[in-house]
Amino acid sequence: MLLACENIDRLQCMELQGRALPRGVKAGLYDLARAVHDEPLVLAAARMLNEGPRHIGIVTGAAVPVHMPVGENDGPYGAVVLARALMRLGHWVSIYTDAMAAAPLQALIARYEIDVPIVELEINDLKQQTAIAGDLDVAVAIERLGGNPNGINYGATGVSRAEFRCNVDHIFRTATELGKPTLSIADGGNEIGFGKIYDALCERMPEYNYKDRTPCGGGVYSVVPTDVLVVATSSNIGCYGVVAALALLREDLSLCHTPEEERALEYIGIGLGLTDGGTGRQIAAVDGVPVEDNAAIVHLMRSSVERVLQTAPERGF
């Protein structure tokens, strides 16, 4: 199982992004995250989520007025696939997002016919965030920006999102103060969770912090940590890797995401208005990675689980 999870870790960090997003980042992010965990990242996350039943909160959604009015598709697909798996394990799940990004998530949850409330976040409502942290047993961020040293959320290219997107740092800081486990599944360095490796990240990869582009001068890297940080080529793919690791722990192949369902999600997302963050278009791609490439990674993850769980054949020579 350990080797399979190592393979899943490496598989999900393949550099497949289009030219519109920074390239050469994933391997560095992964190496830094792996250095502060005692086991493969997906396995550490799966162990955290395997215990229960518990109330697990997923914070996701990344909308940008005009450009991505109901949000990008990286985050929502992974969130619903992970939520479905967690509910099969006996957990109960809530998803938290901005009002602009709520409708597609509601539609995806309806597709899976699972009882997962979509809770809309209010900007600058720390009272709401305190209540959320108190209500959860585990807090999970999926493709969710975290504040830089000045507490400001920036996109990967140094553009501020502070005016229209809820800063949810307080949920995760409060959960940590309350001694509750926290998990981040992310892909860029600017999301919640990367505070766990902030100093090392600034030292090793300063060129992708874009301090010169951020008006406050603080760069895009987030200082908000989580107990476990899972890095992947896209946050959706990271979710699928965590689900695959859960399937290994539970010895249940049926928990795994499938390439057929990945294709379905990416085409359904177009109809829901979700945008590929890599191209800014409503197409069957995530962070510029085409649907068939994503489906291929899902297939290989599932195959990795299947090889571990299958009975070894007799060899007659």
HELIX and SHEET records of a PDB file:
HELIX    1   1 LEU A    2  LEU A   11  1                                  10    
HELIX    2   2 LYS A   26  ALA A   35  1                                  10    
HELIX    3   3 LEU A   41  ASN A   50  1                                  10    
HELIX    4   4 PRO A   76  ARG A   88  1                                  13    
HELIX    5   5 ALA A   99  ALA A  101  5                                   3    
HELIX    6   6 ALA A  102  TYR A  112  1                                  11    
HELIX    7   7 LEU A  126  ASP A  135  1                                  10    
HELIX    8   8 ASP A  169  GLU A  177  1                                   9    
HELIX    9   9 GLY A  195  ILE A  197  5                                   3    
HELIX   10  10 TYR A  198  ARG A  204  1                                   7    
HELIX   11  11 PRO A  206  TYR A  208  5                                   3    
HELIX   12  12 SER A  235  ARG A  250  1                                  16    
HELIX   13  13 LEU A  253  LEU A  255  5                                   3    
HELIX   14  14 PRO A  259  GLY A  271  1                                  13    
HELIX   15  15 VAL A  291  LEU A  309  1                                  19    
SHEET    1   A 6 ILE A 118  LEU A 121  0                                        
SHEET    2   A 6 TRP A  92  ASP A  98  1                                        
SHEET    3   A 6 HIS A  55  VAL A  59  1                                        
SHEET    4   A 6 VAL A 138  ILE A 142  1                                        
SHEET    5   A 6 THR A 182  ALA A 186  1                                        
SHEET    6   A 6 VAL A 228  VAL A 231  1                                        
SHEET    1   B 2 ALA A 285  VAL A 286  0                                        
SHEET    2   B 2 VAL A 289  PRO A 290 -1                                        
END                                                                             
